[in-house]
């Protein structure tokens, strides 16, 4: 943070702000507009893309921007960059064609639309800060391959739990310790929540009912922890993660995990419901066989091991997004990216009894929820990835709480996300269950 604020102030003094574009102006996007415009000198949020442009105009106006232009071409974007202006459009291609845009923030949360945005950004040699966990967990490794070939960065984002965990891992590793558990702290977990049960909460906070449902039914945290696994090489101990419940502090839990299992898995990702500090994240790390180092860890009130607890008691979502923009643009620092192929995948599980002809609805819907599973198991048992399940039609009945397989469904007939998944499978494993027409 000390490096970032100094570097951004230098950009201010030079009159060379980082020029950013935002794709998606929903619940998170509107907050990003406000945060950057009001509180982030050194970053110029030039243009916001939203399928309903008026929402972007409203977000700018709330942030104190009186004059907002409608963008119709890349040259319009260039003029805004030159004159420190602000614009809106419903066409992300217009923005991506503008050479002066340094970083694109993808904030739609929609797998298919997000796939199209990020692939187009890569084609136009744009760095991307990706807030779309669902897309990242499904085809992140392939997007990383494409980004590396193009010489650009596609990375996850500060402020969300996966990146907070990775930042904490980097901190722990820099002291010579080895992260063994990366954990996410939840306040609620109920696999059977639906958009109907979550409608009131969604309305109160200005969110969609499906988004809120994906938080409550465990789908969102599954995508988040899969991202962490794929960035660290860690696995899950069991399908769905362990998911302890605890009403104390995470510091109390360092002896809850089997060290032999942790070593066998190369560390695990997990979540805990109910503990303090919430909502935050934690990393349990193992020290080397160094008695002096262990002595100082004990002196620092972290106990005698063998696992030591480190945690961040918050994740501040949109407030931290500008840090990622600066890290990417100024330091070429990837916040959280896959190491290689999928290590952990998110599979679709029936939320209710499903019958022949039923169609899987959106994430956070009525038909399915997502859980983490080790990628080798997913391949071996032919499980259906949650990120490409939407729109699939049941070819045979599946009972409640049973994982869906490719054999159970007919996938949606088209979609870039499905194509990316097929390409990813072939690239890393040599084959895919997806047949592209």
C-alpha positions as CSV (number, residue, x, y, z in Angstrom):
1,X,0.0,0.0,0.0
2,X,2.9,2.4,0.7
3,X,4.3,1.7,-2.7
4,X,0.9,2.2,-4.4
5,X,-0.1,5.5,-2.8
6,X,3.4,7.0,-3.5
7,X,3.3,5.7,-7.1
8,X,-0.2,7.1,-7.7
9,X,0.7,10.5,-6.3
10,X,3.6,10.5,-8.7
11,X,1.2,10.0,-11.5
12,X,-0.9,12.9,-10.2
13,X,2.1,15.2,-10.1
14,X,3.0,14.2,-13.7
15,X,-0.5,14.6,-15.0
16,X,-0.5,11.0,-16.2
17,X,-3.3,9.1,-14.5
18,X,-3.9,5.4,-15.1
19,X,-6.8,5.3,-17.5
20,X,-9.4,2.7,-16.6
21,X,-12.7,1.4,-18.0
22,X,-15.4,-0.4,-16.1
23,X,-17.6,-3.0,-17.6
24,X,-20.8,-3.5,-15.6
25,X,-22.5,-1.0,-13.3
26,X,-24.6,-3.1,-11.0
27,X,-24.3,-3.3,-7.2
28,X,-20.5,-3.5,-7.3
29,X,-19.9,-1.4,-10.3
30,X,-21.7,1.6,-8.9
31,X,-19.6,1.5,-5.8
32,X,-16.4,1.3,-7.9
33,X,-17.4,4.4,-9.8
34,X,-17.9,6.3,-6.6
35,X,-14.6,5.0,-5.0
36,X,-12.4,5.9,-8.0
37,X,-13.9,9.2,-8.9
38,X,-14.1,10.6,-5.3
39,X,-11.1,9.0,-3.6
40,X,-8.5,7.8,-6.0
41,X,-6.3,10.5,-7.5
42,X,-4.0,8.9,-10.0
43,X,-6.7,6.8,-11.6
44,X,-9.1,8.3,-14.2
45,X,-12.2,6.2,-14.7
46,X,-12.7,7.3,-18.3
47,X,-15.8,5.3,-19.3
48,X,-18.3,2.9,-17.9
49,X,-20.0,0.2,-20.0
50,X,-23.4,-1.0,-19.0
51,X,-26.2,-2.6,-21.0
52,X,-28.5,0.1,-19.4
53,X,-26.3,3.2,-19.8
54,X,-28.5,5.4,-17.6
55,X,-27.3,3.4,-14.6
56,X,-23.8,4.3,-15.4
57,X,-24.8,8.0,-15.8
58,X,-26.5,7.8,-12.4
59,X,-23.4,6.3,-10.8
60,X,-21.2,9.1,-12.2
61,X,-23.7,11.8,-11.0
62,X,-23.8,10.4,-7.5
63,X,-19.9,10.6,-7.5
64,X,-20.2,14.2,-8.4
65,X,-19.6,14.1,-12.1
66,X,-22.0,16.6,-13.8
67,X,-21.0,16.2,-17.4
68,X,-21.2,12.6,-18.7
69,X,-20.8,12.0,-22.5
70,X,-22.3,9.2,-24.5
71,X,-19.5,7.3,-26.2
72,X,-20.0,6.1,-29.8
73,X,-16.5,5.4,-31.0
74,X,-13.0,4.7,-29.9
75,X,-12.1,8.3,-30.9
76,X,-14.7,9.5,-28.5
77,X,-12.9,7.6,-25.7
78,X,-9.6,9.0,-26.8
79,X,-11.0,12.6,-26.5
80,X,-12.3,11.8,-23.0
81,X,-8.8,10.6,-22.0
82,X,-7.2,13.8,-23.3
83,X,-9.6,16.1,-21.6
84,X,-10.1,14.1,-18.3
85,X,-13.8,13.6,-19.2
86,X,-16.2,10.8,-18.4
87,X,-18.4,8.7,-20.7
88,X,-20.9,5.9,-20.8
89,X,-21.8,3.4,-23.5
90,X,-23.5,0.0,-23.9
91,X,-20.8,-1.3,-26.3
92,X,-17.7,-2.7,-24.7
93,X,-16.0,-3.1,-28.1
94,X,-15.9,0.7,-28.5
95,X,-13.9,1.0,-25.2
96,X,-11.5,-1.9,-25.9
97,X,-10.5,-0.4,-29.3
98,X,-9.3,2.8,-27.6
99,X,-5.5,2.6,-27.3
100,X,-5.3,5.0,-24.3
101,X,-7.3,2.7,-21.9
102,X,-4.7,1.0,-19.6
103,X,-6.8,-1.3,-17.5
104,X,-10.3,-2.8,-17.9
105,X,-12.3,-3.9,-14.8
106,X,-14.9,-6.7,-15.5
107,X,-17.7,-6.4,-13.0
108,X,-20.7,-8.0,-14.6
109,X,-20.7,-11.3,-12.6
110,X,-22.2,-13.0,-15.6
111,X,-20.2,-16.0,-17.0
112,X,-21.1,-15.8,-20.6
113,X,-21.0,-12.0,-21.0
114,X,-17.8,-11.8,-18.9
115,X,-16.2,-14.4,-21.2
116,X,-16.9,-12.3,-24.2
117,X,-15.6,-9.1,-22.6
118,X,-12.4,-10.6,-21.4
119,X,-11.6,-12.4,-24.6
120,X,-12.2,-9.2,-26.5
121,X,-10.0,-7.3,-24.1
122,X,-7.2,-9.8,-24.6
123,X,-7.6,-9.5,-28.4
124,X,-7.2,-5.7,-28.0
125,X,-4.1,-6.1,-25.7
126,X,-5.9,-4.8,-22.6
127,X,-5.0,-5.7,-19.1
128,X,-8.0,-6.9,-17.1
129,X,-8.9,-6.8,-13.4
130,X,-11.5,-9.6,-13.2
131,X,-14.2,-9.5,-10.5
132,X,-16.0,-12.4,-12.1
133,X,-15.2,-15.3,-9.8
134,X,-17.6,-17.7,-11.5
135,X,-15.9,-17.2,-14.9
136,X,-12.4,-17.4,-13.3
137,X,-13.1,-20.7,-11.5
138,X,-14.5,-22.2,-14.7
139,X,-12.1,-21.1,-17.4
140,X,-9.4,-19.1,-15.6
141,X,-6.5,-21.3,-16.6
142,X,-7.4,-21.0,-20.3
143,X,-7.8,-17.2,-20.0
144,X,-4.4,-17.1,-18.4
145,X,-2.9,-19.0,-21.4
146,X,-4.6,-16.6,-23.8
147,X,-3.4,-13.6,-21.8
148,X,0.2,-14.8,-21.6
149,X,0.3,-15.3,-25.3
150,X,-1.0,-11.7,-25.8
151,X,1.4,-10.3,-23.3
152,X,-1.3,-8.9,-21.0
153,X,-2.5,-9.6,-17.5
154,X,-5.9,-11.1,-16.6
155,X,-6.1,-11.2,-12.8
156,X,-8.5,-11.5,-9.9
157,X,-9.2,-8.5,-7.7
158,X,-8.3,-7.1,-4.3
159,X,-11.1,-6.7,-1.9
160,X,-12.8,-10.1,-2.6
161,X,-11.9,-13.0,-0.4
162,X,-9.7,-15.0,-2.9
163,X,-7.3,-12.1,-3.4
164,X,-7.3,-11.3,0.3
165,X,-6.3,-14.9,1.0
166,X,-3.5,-14.8,-1.6
167,X,-2.2,-11.5,-0.3
168,X,-2.1,-13.1,3.2
169,X,-0.3,-16.2,1.7
170,X,2.3,-13.9,0.1
171,X,2.8,-12.2,3.5
172,X,3.2,-15.5,5.3
173,X,5.5,-17.0,2.7
174,X,7.7,-13.9,2.8
175,X,8.4,-14.8,6.5
176,X,9.5,-18.3,5.6
177,X,6.3,-20.1,6.6
178,X,4.2,-22.5,4.4
179,X,0.5,-21.9,4.1
180,X,-1.4,-25.1,4.7
181,X,-5.1,-24.0,5.0
182,X,-6.6,-21.1,3.2
183,X,-10.0,-20.3,4.7
184,X,-13.0,-18.2,4.0
185,X,-15.3,-17.1,6.8
186,X,-19.0,-17.2,6.3
187,X,-22.0,-16.1,8.4
188,X,-24.6,-18.4,6.7
189,X,-24.6,-21.7,4.7
190,X,-27.9,-23.3,3.6
191,X,-27.8,-25.3,0.4
192,X,-31.5,-24.9,-0.2
193,X,-31.9,-21.2,-0.2
194,X,-33.7,-19.8,-3.3
195,X,-34.4,-16.5,-4.9
196,X,-37.7,-16.5,-3.1
197,X,-36.2,-17.0,0.3
198,X,-33.5,-14.3,-0.4
199,X,-35.8,-11.7,-2.1
200,X,-36.1,-9.5,1.0
201,X,-32.4,-9.4,1.8
202,X,-31.6,-8.7,-1.9
203,X,-34.1,-5.8,-1.9
204,X,-32.7,-4.3,1.3
205,X,-29.1,-4.2,-0.2
206,X,-29.9,-3.4,-3.8
207,X,-28.7,-6.7,-5.1
208,X,-30.3,-9.4,-7.3
209,X,-32.0,-12.3,-5.6
210,X,-30.0,-14.8,-7.6
211,X,-26.7,-13.2,-6.5
212,X,-27.7,-13.2,-2.9
213,X,-28.9,-16.8,-3.2
214,X,-25.5,-17.9,-4.6
215,X,-23.9,-16.4,-1.4
216,X,-26.3,-18.3,0.9
217,X,-26.4,-21.7,-0.9
218,X,-22.6,-22.0,-1.0
219,X,-22.2,-21.6,-4.7
220,X,-20.3,-18.3,-4.5
221,X,-17.8,-19.5,-1.8
222,X,-17.2,-22.6,-3.8
223,X,-16.1,-20.5,-6.8
224,X,-14.0,-18.3,-4.6
225,X,-12.2,-21.1,-2.9
226,X,-11.6,-22.9,-6.2
227,X,-9.9,-19.8,-7.4
228,X,-7.6,-19.9,-4.4
229,X,-6.9,-23.6,-4.9
230,X,-6.0,-23.0,-8.5
231,X,-3.7,-20.1,-7.6
232,X,-1.9,-22.1,-4.9
233,X,-2.1,-25.7,-6.0
234,X,-4.0,-26.6,-2.8
235,X,-6.9,-29.2,-3.0
236,X,-10.1,-29.8,-1.0
237,X,-10.1,-32.4,1.8
238,X,-13.5,-33.7,0.8
239,X,-16.1,-32.8,-1.8
240,X,-17.8,-29.6,-0.8
241,X,-14.9,-28.7,1.6
242,X,-15.1,-29.5,5.3
243,X,-17.0,-26.4,6.3
244,X,-16.7,-26.4,10.1
245,X,-19.1,-24.4,12.2
246,X,-17.6,-22.5,15.1
247,X,-18.8,-19.7,17.4
248,X,-15.4,-18.7,18.7
249,X,-12.3,-17.3,17.0
250,X,-10.4,-18.9,14.1
251,X,-7.3,-18.8,16.3
252,X,-9.0,-21.6,18.3
253,X,-9.1,-23.9,15.2
254,X,-5.4,-24.5,14.5
255,X,-5.6,-28.0,15.9
256,X,-8.8,-28.9,14.0
257,X,-7.0,-30.1,10.8
258,X,-5.1,-33.4,10.3
259,X,-1.5,-32.5,9.4
260,X,-1.1,-35.7,7.4
261,X,-4.1,-34.8,5.2
262,X,-2.7,-31.3,4.8
263,X,0.6,-32.6,3.7
264,X,-0.9,-35.2,1.4
265,X,-3.0,-32.6,-0.4
266,X,-0.3,-29.9,-0.5
267,X,-2.5,-27.8,1.7
268,X,-6.3,-27.3,1.5
269,X,-8.9,-24.6,0.9
270,X,-11.8,-24.6,3.2
271,X,-14.5,-22.3,4.8
272,X,-15.9,-21.9,8.3
273,X,-19.3,-20.8,9.3
274,X,-19.8,-18.4,12.2
275,X,-16.4,-17.6,13.8
276,X,-14.7,-14.3,14.5
277,X,-13.4,-12.3,12.8
278,X,-16.1,-12.2,10.2
279,X,-16.5,-11.6,7.5
280,X,-12.8,-12.2,6.9
281,X,-10.3,-14.8,5.8
282,X,-7.6,-16.8,7.5
283,X,-4.4,-18.8,6.6
284,X,-3.0,-21.5,8.9
285,X,0.7,-21.9,8.2
286,X,3.4,-24.3,9.2
287,X,6.8,-23.1,10.3
288,X,10.1,-24.7,9.2
289,X,12.1,-26.8,11.6
290,X,13.7,-23.7,13.1
291,X,13.5,-23.5,16.8
292,X,14.5,-19.8,16.9
293,X,11.8,-18.9,14.3
294,X,9.2,-20.8,16.4
295,X,10.4,-19.0,19.5
296,X,9.7,-15.6,18.0
297,X,6.3,-16.8,16.6
298,X,5.4,-17.8,20.2
299,X,6.8,-14.5,21.5
300,X,4.5,-12.8,19.0
301,X,1.5,-14.5,20.7
302,X,0.9,-17.0,17.8
303,X,1.4,-20.0,20.0
304,X,3.6,-23.1,19.7
305,X,2.3,-24.5,16.5
306,X,2.5,-26.7,14.5
307,X,0.0,-24.5,12.7
308,X,0.0,-20.7,13.2
309,X,-3.1,-18.6,12.6
310,X,-3.0,-15.4,10.4
311,X,-6.2,-13.6,9.5
312,X,-7.6,-10.5,7.9
313,X,-10.8,-9.4,9.7
314,X,-12.5,-7.9,6.7
315,X,-12.7,-7.8,2.9
316,X,-13.7,-4.4,1.6
317,X,-14.9,-5.3,-2.0
318,X,-15.1,-2.1,-4.1
319,X,-13.0,0.0,-1.7
320,X,-9.9,-2.1,-2.7
321,X,-10.5,-2.4,-6.4
322,X,-8.3,0.6,-7.2
323,X,-5.4,-1.1,-5.6
324,X,-5.6,-3.8,-8.2
325,X,-5.8,-1.3,-11.0
326,X,-2.6,0.3,-9.7
327,X,-0.8,-3.0,-9.1
328,X,-1.4,-4.1,-12.6
329,X,-0.8,-0.8,-14.4
330,X,2.2,0.4,-12.4
331,X,4.0,-2.8,-11.2
332,X,2.7,-5.6,-13.6
333,X,1.7,-7.4,-10.4
334,X,-0.8,-10.2,-10.8
335,X,-3.1,-10.3,-7.8
336,X,-4.5,-13.8,-8.1
337,X,-4.1,-16.1,-11.2
338,X,-4.1,-19.8,-11.8
339,X,-0.8,-21.6,-11.6
340,X,-1.7,-23.9,-14.5
341,X,-4.5,-26.4,-15.0
342,X,-7.5,-26.6,-12.7
343,X,-6.7,-28.2,-9.3
344,X,-10.2,-27.7,-7.9
345,X,-13.3,-27.3,-10.0
346,X,-16.9,-26.4,-9.0
347,X,-19.5,-29.0,-9.9
348,X,-23.3,-28.7,-10.1
349,X,-25.4,-30.5,-7.5
350,X,-29.2,-30.9,-7.6
351,X,-30.9,-28.5,-5.2
352,X,-34.2,-30.4,-5.6
353,X,-35.3,-33.5,-7.4
354,X,-34.7,-32.9,-11.1
355,X,-36.8,-34.6,-13.9
356,X,-36.3,-35.2,-17.5
357,X,-36.8,-32.0,-19.5
358,X,-36.0,-29.7,-16.6
359,X,-33.6,-26.9,-17.5
360,X,-30.9,-25.7,-15.1
361,X,-31.5,-22.1,-14.3
362,X,-29.0,-19.4,-13.3
363,X,-26.4,-19.5,-10.6
364,X,-28.1,-18.9,-7.3
365,X,-31.3,-20.3,-8.8
366,X,-33.9,-23.0,-7.9
367,X,-32.4,-26.0,-9.6
368,X,-28.7,-26.4,-8.5
369,X,-26.0,-25.3,-6.2
370,X,-22.2,-25.5,-6.6
371,X,-19.6,-27.3,-4.6
372,X,-15.8,-27.7,-4.8
373,X,-14.3,-31.0,-5.9
374,X,-10.7,-31.9,-6.8
375,X,-10.3,-31.7,-10.6
376,X,-9.0,-35.3,-10.9
377,X,-12.3,-36.5,-9.3
378,X,-14.3,-34.2,-11.6
379,X,-12.7,-35.8,-14.6
380,X,-12.9,-39.3,-13.3
381,X,-16.5,-39.2,-12.4
382,X,-17.6,-37.0,-15.3
383,X,-19.1,-34.3,-13.1
384,X,-20.7,-31.3,-14.7
385,X,-18.9,-28.0,-14.0
386,X,-21.3,-25.4,-12.5
387,X,-20.0,-22.6,-14.6
388,X,-21.4,-24.1,-17.8
389,X,-24.5,-25.7,-16.3
390,X,-26.9,-22.8,-16.9
391,X,-29.3,-23.6,-19.7
392,X,-28.5,-27.4,-19.7
393,X,-31.6,-29.7,-20.1
394,X,-31.9,-32.9,-18.1
395,X,-31.9,-36.1,-20.1
396,X,-32.5,-38.2,-17.1
397,X,-33.8,-37.7,-13.5
398,X,-31.3,-36.7,-10.8
399,X,-32.2,-36.8,-7.1
400,X,-31.7,-33.9,-4.7
401,X,-28.2,-33.5,-3.5
402,X,-26.7,-35.7,-6.2
403,X,-23.9,-34.2,-8.4
404,X,-24.9,-33.8,-12.0
405,X,-22.8,-35.4,-14.8
406,X,-22.3,-34.6,-18.4
407,X,-24.3,-37.8,-19.2
408,X,-27.3,-36.4,-17.3
409,X,-27.7,-33.3,-19.4
410,X,-27.7,-31.7,-22.9
411,X,-25.6,-28.6,-22.6
412,X,-26.9,-25.2,-23.9
413,X,-26.4,-25.3,-27.7
414,X,-24.0,-22.4,-27.9
415,X,-21.9,-20.0,-25.8
416,X,-18.4,-18.7,-25.6
417,X,-17.9,-19.9,-22.1
418,X,-18.7,-23.5,-23.1
419,X,-16.2,-23.1,-26.0
420,X,-13.5,-21.8,-23.7
421,X,-14.1,-24.7,-21.3
422,X,-13.7,-27.2,-24.2
423,X,-10.5,-25.6,-25.3
424,X,-9.2,-25.5,-21.7
425,X,-10.0,-29.2,-21.2
426,X,-8.2,-30.2,-24.4
427,X,-5.2,-27.9,-23.7
428,X,-4.5,-29.3,-20.2
429,X,-5.9,-32.9,-20.4
430,X,-5.9,-33.7,-24.1
431,X,-9.7,-34.3,-24.3
432,X,-13.0,-32.8,-23.5
433,X,-16.6,-34.1,-22.9
434,X,-17.9,-31.0,-24.8
435,X,-18.5,-31.4,-28.5
436,X,-18.3,-28.1,-30.4
437,X,-20.3,-27.8,-33.6
